[in-house]
């Protein structure tokens, strides 16, 4: 793992800021800041943004080409733990929910996702930061609205271009080849969450439109085990969607199973993986007759596809031996 830290001139308007490289031990904070994170399999962007919307630091945490994913996760975790423990001025932690564009990267993304929560649990006597997640589409739509760019474009590359243009207009010194897209995305998350603040306002609120869907259920004790069994999705999702990504969403124990599916797939032509605790959603377990899956695993994972797309070729909901493994 390698990283670089960019320190922005302090007590200067954002549009006049310049930056320089500093060491991690040179980070100094005199105002309360949010920690905003956009993680990927190759690079993680972190922004430290004052609650007055002043950009303080951008950090790029890069995975080396041949670095083992678990080794990267552990080094990333160690880096973030030291950062949080050293700087008590760091407050809310905002993490961009993953959009899984390539299924073979899913396991690593969800391994990284647990990092900050692990730190907060392990250091609960020393840290009291609040951890929240915000959806990829939600923050981009809000940021582009703030910038007067209109609706969020469709397509990953167009989204990146729009976000980059928006932030460079606000802070021209970001227009530099050493400023990564992941750092910019983390900053975009920071601006949106600082301006809107309340997590309820930042949740996606899509109108519920009902449709028919097909579902398979898997059981696993954690995300790693699920993605190990799921692999690249071949045989479980349509062949034409294998390289299109998937949506991964964890139920919050309050929302209805079907409503979550309608909301998550309202505008998407993608497979959905819906995770929930095997100790909750008894009505779903009863309706789909998945008692064995629930009784032998910590979590149930529903793989969902809309029926009004090209059929997956399933005659009915079915369970394979792999789904029943604990």
C-alpha positions as CSV (number, residue, x, y, z in Angstrom):
1,X,0.0,0.0,0.0
2,X,1.2,3.5,-0.7
3,X,-0.5,6.8,0.0
4,X,-0.1,10.5,-0.4
5,X,-1.6,13.4,1.6
6,X,-2.5,16.7,0.1
7,X,-2.7,19.6,2.5
8,X,-4.8,22.6,1.4
9,X,-4.1,26.1,2.4
10,X,-6.0,26.9,5.6
11,X,-8.3,29.8,6.3
12,X,-8.6,30.6,2.6
13,X,-11.8,30.4,0.5
14,X,-12.2,27.1,-1.3
15,X,-11.9,28.7,-4.7
16,X,-8.5,30.2,-3.8
17,X,-7.0,27.2,-2.2
18,X,-3.7,25.6,-3.2
19,X,-2.2,22.4,-1.9
20,X,1.1,20.7,-1.2
21,X,2.2,17.1,-0.3
22,X,2.8,16.4,3.3
23,X,3.4,13.3,5.4
24,X,0.6,11.7,7.4
25,X,2.3,12.9,10.6
26,X,2.1,16.5,9.4
27,X,-1.7,16.5,9.4
28,X,-2.9,19.2,11.8
29,X,-6.5,20.0,12.4
30,X,-7.8,23.0,14.3
31,X,-11.5,22.7,13.2
32,X,-13.9,19.8,13.4
33,X,-14.0,17.8,10.2
34,X,-16.0,15.1,8.6
35,X,-14.2,12.1,7.2
36,X,-15.5,11.2,3.7
37,X,-14.5,8.0,2.0
38,X,-14.8,6.5,-1.5
39,X,-13.2,3.1,-1.6
40,X,-12.4,1.0,-4.6
41,X,-10.3,-2.2,-5.3
42,X,-7.3,-0.1,-6.5
43,X,-7.5,3.2,-4.6
44,X,-9.4,4.7,-1.8
45,X,-10.0,8.4,-1.6
46,X,-10.4,10.2,1.7
47,X,-11.3,13.9,2.2
48,X,-11.2,15.8,5.5
49,X,-13.7,18.6,5.2
50,X,-14.5,21.2,7.9
51,X,-18.1,21.6,8.9
52,X,-17.8,25.1,7.5
53,X,-17.2,23.4,4.1
54,X,-13.5,24.2,4.1
55,X,-11.4,21.5,2.4
56,X,-8.5,20.6,4.7
57,X,-6.9,17.4,3.3
58,X,-7.3,14.9,0.5
59,X,-5.7,11.5,0.9
60,X,-5.1,8.8,-1.7
61,X,-4.6,5.3,-0.4
62,X,-3.4,3.1,-3.3
63,X,-3.2,-0.6,-3.5
64,X,0.0,-1.7,-5.2
65,X,-0.4,-3.8,-8.4
66,X,0.5,-7.2,-6.9
67,X,-0.6,-6.5,-3.3
68,X,-2.8,-9.1,-1.7
69,X,-6.4,-7.7,-1.2
70,X,-6.4,-8.8,2.5
71,X,-3.0,-7.2,3.1
72,X,-4.3,-4.0,1.5
73,X,-7.4,-4.1,3.7
74,X,-5.3,-4.6,6.9
75,X,-2.9,-1.7,6.0
76,X,-5.8,0.5,5.1
77,X,-7.5,-0.3,8.4
78,X,-4.3,0.4,10.3
79,X,-3.9,3.8,8.5
80,X,-7.5,4.8,9.2
81,X,-7.3,3.7,12.8
82,X,-4.2,5.8,13.5
83,X,-5.7,8.8,11.8
84,X,-8.9,8.6,13.8
85,X,-7.2,8.0,17.1
86,X,-4.7,10.8,16.7
87,X,-7.2,13.5,15.5
88,X,-10.1,13.9,17.9
89,X,-11.3,16.8,15.7
90,X,-12.5,14.2,13.2
91,X,-16.3,13.6,13.6
92,X,-18.9,12.1,11.3
93,X,-17.6,9.4,8.9
94,X,-19.5,9.2,5.6
95,X,-18.9,6.2,3.3
96,X,-20.1,5.9,-0.3
97,X,-22.2,2.7,-0.7
98,X,-20.6,0.5,-3.3
99,X,-21.9,0.1,-6.8
100,X,-20.4,-3.2,-7.9
101,X,-19.6,-2.7,-11.5
102,X,-17.5,-5.9,-11.8
103,X,-18.8,-8.8,-9.9
104,X,-15.3,-10.3,-9.4
105,X,-14.4,-7.2,-7.4
106,X,-17.4,-7.5,-5.1
107,X,-15.8,-9.6,-2.4
108,X,-12.9,-7.1,-2.0
109,X,-15.3,-4.1,-2.0
110,X,-17.4,-5.5,0.8
111,X,-14.4,-6.6,2.7
112,X,-13.3,-2.9,2.7
113,X,-16.7,-1.8,3.6
114,X,-16.6,-3.2,7.1
115,X,-13.3,-1.6,7.9
116,X,-14.5,1.6,9.6
117,X,-17.2,-0.1,11.6
118,X,-14.6,-2.6,12.8
119,X,-12.4,0.2,14.0
120,X,-15.2,2.0,15.8
121,X,-16.2,-1.3,17.6
122,X,-12.6,-2.1,18.5
123,X,-11.9,1.4,19.8
124,X,-15.3,2.1,21.2
125,X,-13.7,3.4,24.5
126,X,-11.7,6.0,22.6
127,X,-13.7,6.8,19.5
128,X,-17.3,8.1,19.3
129,X,-17.5,9.0,15.6
130,X,-20.8,8.4,13.9
131,X,-20.6,6.2,10.8
132,X,-23.1,6.5,8.0
133,X,-23.4,5.4,4.4
134,X,-24.8,7.4,1.4
135,X,-25.8,6.0,-2.0
136,X,-23.7,6.5,-5.0
137,X,-26.5,8.0,-7.1
138,X,-27.9,10.1,-4.3
139,X,-24.8,12.2,-3.5
140,X,-24.0,12.7,-7.2
141,X,-27.5,13.9,-8.0
142,X,-27.4,16.3,-5.0
143,X,-23.9,17.6,-5.8
144,X,-24.7,18.2,-9.5
145,X,-27.9,20.0,-8.4
146,X,-25.8,22.2,-6.0
147,X,-23.4,23.0,-8.9
148,X,-26.3,23.8,-11.3
149,X,-25.4,21.0,-13.6
150,X,-28.9,19.5,-13.8
151,X,-29.7,15.8,-13.6
152,X,-27.0,13.2,-13.0
153,X,-26.0,11.7,-16.4
154,X,-26.4,8.0,-17.2
155,X,-23.1,6.1,-17.4
156,X,-20.1,5.8,-15.1
157,X,-17.7,7.8,-17.3
158,X,-20.2,10.7,-17.8
159,X,-20.9,10.7,-14.0
160,X,-17.2,11.0,-13.3
161,X,-16.8,13.8,-15.8
162,X,-19.7,15.8,-14.4
163,X,-18.4,15.4,-10.8
164,X,-14.9,16.4,-11.8
165,X,-16.1,19.5,-13.6
166,X,-18.3,20.5,-10.7
167,X,-15.6,20.2,-8.1
168,X,-12.9,21.9,-10.2
169,X,-15.2,24.8,-10.7
170,X,-15.5,25.1,-7.0
171,X,-11.8,24.5,-6.3
172,X,-9.6,25.1,-9.4
173,X,-6.4,23.7,-7.9
174,X,-8.1,20.2,-8.0
175,X,-7.4,20.3,-11.8
176,X,-4.2,18.3,-11.5
177,X,-3.3,14.8,-12.7
178,X,-2.3,13.7,-9.2
179,X,-5.8,14.4,-7.8
180,X,-7.5,11.0,-8.3
181,X,-11.2,10.4,-9.1
182,X,-11.6,8.6,-5.8
183,X,-10.4,11.7,-3.9
184,X,-12.8,13.8,-5.9
185,X,-15.7,11.5,-5.2
186,X,-14.9,11.5,-1.5
187,X,-14.9,15.3,-1.6
188,X,-18.3,15.2,-3.4
189,X,-19.7,13.0,-0.6
190,X,-18.3,15.5,1.9
191,X,-19.8,18.6,0.4
192,X,-23.3,16.9,0.1
193,X,-23.3,15.5,3.6
194,X,-22.0,18.8,5.1
195,X,-24.7,20.8,3.3
196,X,-27.6,18.4,3.9
197,X,-26.5,16.9,7.2
198,X,-29.4,14.8,8.2
199,X,-29.0,11.2,7.1
200,X,-32.8,10.8,6.6
201,X,-32.6,13.5,3.8
202,X,-29.8,11.6,2.2
203,X,-31.6,8.3,1.9
204,X,-32.9,7.5,-1.6
205,X,-36.7,8.0,-1.6
206,X,-37.8,6.4,-4.9
207,X,-41.5,6.1,-5.7
208,X,-42.7,2.6,-5.3
209,X,-43.8,1.0,-8.6
210,X,-44.7,-2.6,-8.2
211,X,-43.4,-5.3,-10.7
212,X,-43.0,-9.0,-10.7
213,X,-39.6,-10.4,-9.7
214,X,-37.8,-13.8,-9.3
215,X,-35.7,-14.6,-6.2
216,X,-33.1,-17.1,-5.2
217,X,-32.0,-17.4,-1.5
218,X,-28.5,-18.1,-0.3
219,X,-27.3,-18.4,3.3
220,X,-23.9,-17.3,4.6
221,X,-22.3,-16.2,7.9
222,X,-20.7,-13.1,6.3
223,X,-20.3,-11.3,3.0
224,X,-16.9,-13.0,2.3
225,X,-18.6,-16.4,2.4
226,X,-21.5,-15.3,0.2
227,X,-19.2,-13.8,-2.5
228,X,-17.0,-16.9,-2.4
229,X,-20.0,-19.0,-3.2
230,X,-21.5,-16.5,-5.6
231,X,-18.3,-16.2,-7.7
232,X,-18.8,-14.2,-10.8
233,X,-22.6,-14.8,-10.8
234,X,-22.5,-17.2,-13.7
235,X,-25.6,-19.4,-13.6
236,X,-27.4,-17.2,-11.2
237,X,-27.8,-14.0,-13.1
238,X,-28.5,-13.4,-16.8
239,X,-25.5,-13.9,-19.0
240,X,-26.1,-10.5,-20.6
241,X,-25.8,-8.8,-17.2
242,X,-22.6,-10.6,-16.0
243,X,-20.3,-7.6,-16.7
244,X,-22.8,-4.9,-15.9
245,X,-22.4,-5.0,-12.1
246,X,-25.0,-5.5,-9.3
247,X,-26.7,-3.7,-6.5
248,X,-25.9,-4.9,-3.0
249,X,-28.3,-3.7,-0.3
250,X,-28.7,-4.6,3.4
251,X,-32.2,-4.4,4.9
252,X,-32.4,-2.2,8.0
253,X,-34.9,-4.6,9.8
254,X,-37.6,-2.0,9.5
255,X,-38.4,-1.7,5.8
256,X,-40.5,-4.3,4.0
257,X,-38.8,-6.9,1.8
258,X,-40.8,-6.3,-1.3
259,X,-40.7,-2.5,-1.0
260,X,-36.9,-2.6,-0.7
261,X,-36.8,-4.5,-4.0
262,X,-39.1,-2.1,-5.7
263,X,-37.0,0.9,-4.6
264,X,-33.6,-0.6,-5.4
265,X,-34.6,-1.8,-8.9
266,X,-36.9,1.1,-9.7
267,X,-34.6,2.6,-12.3
268,X,-32.0,-0.2,-12.8
269,X,-31.5,-3.1,-15.2
270,X,-29.2,-4.9,-12.8
271,X,-29.3,-7.9,-10.5
272,X,-30.0,-7.1,-6.8
273,X,-28.5,-8.9,-3.8
274,X,-30.6,-8.1,-0.7
275,X,-29.1,-9.1,2.6
276,X,-31.0,-9.5,5.9
277,X,-30.5,-11.1,9.3
278,X,-31.7,-14.7,9.5
279,X,-33.2,-13.8,12.9
280,X,-35.4,-11.2,11.3
281,X,-38.0,-11.1,8.5
282,X,-39.8,-14.2,9.7
283,X,-42.7,-13.5,7.3
284,X,-40.3,-13.6,4.4
285,X,-38.7,-16.9,5.6
286,X,-42.2,-18.4,6.0
287,X,-43.5,-17.1,2.6
288,X,-40.5,-18.5,0.7
289,X,-40.1,-21.6,2.8
290,X,-36.4,-21.0,3.5
291,X,-36.3,-22.2,7.1
292,X,-33.2,-24.3,6.6
293,X,-31.3,-21.5,5.1
294,X,-32.2,-19.2,8.0
295,X,-31.6,-21.8,10.7
296,X,-28.0,-22.6,9.5
297,X,-26.7,-19.2,8.6
298,X,-26.3,-15.8,10.2
299,X,-27.6,-14.0,7.1
300,X,-29.9,-14.6,4.2
301,X,-29.0,-13.2,0.8
302,X,-31.8,-12.8,-1.8
303,X,-30.7,-12.7,-5.4
304,X,-33.4,-10.8,-7.2
305,X,-34.2,-10.1,-10.9
306,X,-37.2,-8.4,-12.5
307,X,-39.5,-10.7,-14.4
308,X,-40.2,-8.1,-17.1
309,X,-36.6,-8.5,-18.3
310,X,-35.3,-11.4,-20.4
311,X,-36.0,-14.5,-18.3
312,X,-33.2,-16.1,-16.3
313,X,-34.8,-19.5,-17.2
314,X,-36.0,-20.3,-13.7
315,X,-39.3,-22.2,-13.4
316,X,-39.5,-21.4,-9.7
317,X,-37.6,-20.2,-6.7
318,X,-35.1,-22.9,-5.9
319,X,-32.2,-23.6,-3.5
320,X,-29.0,-25.3,-4.4
321,X,-26.7,-27.2,-2.0
322,X,-24.3,-24.3,-2.0
323,X,-27.1,-22.0,-0.7
324,X,-27.6,-24.3,2.3
325,X,-24.0,-24.3,3.4
326,X,-23.3,-22.6,6.7
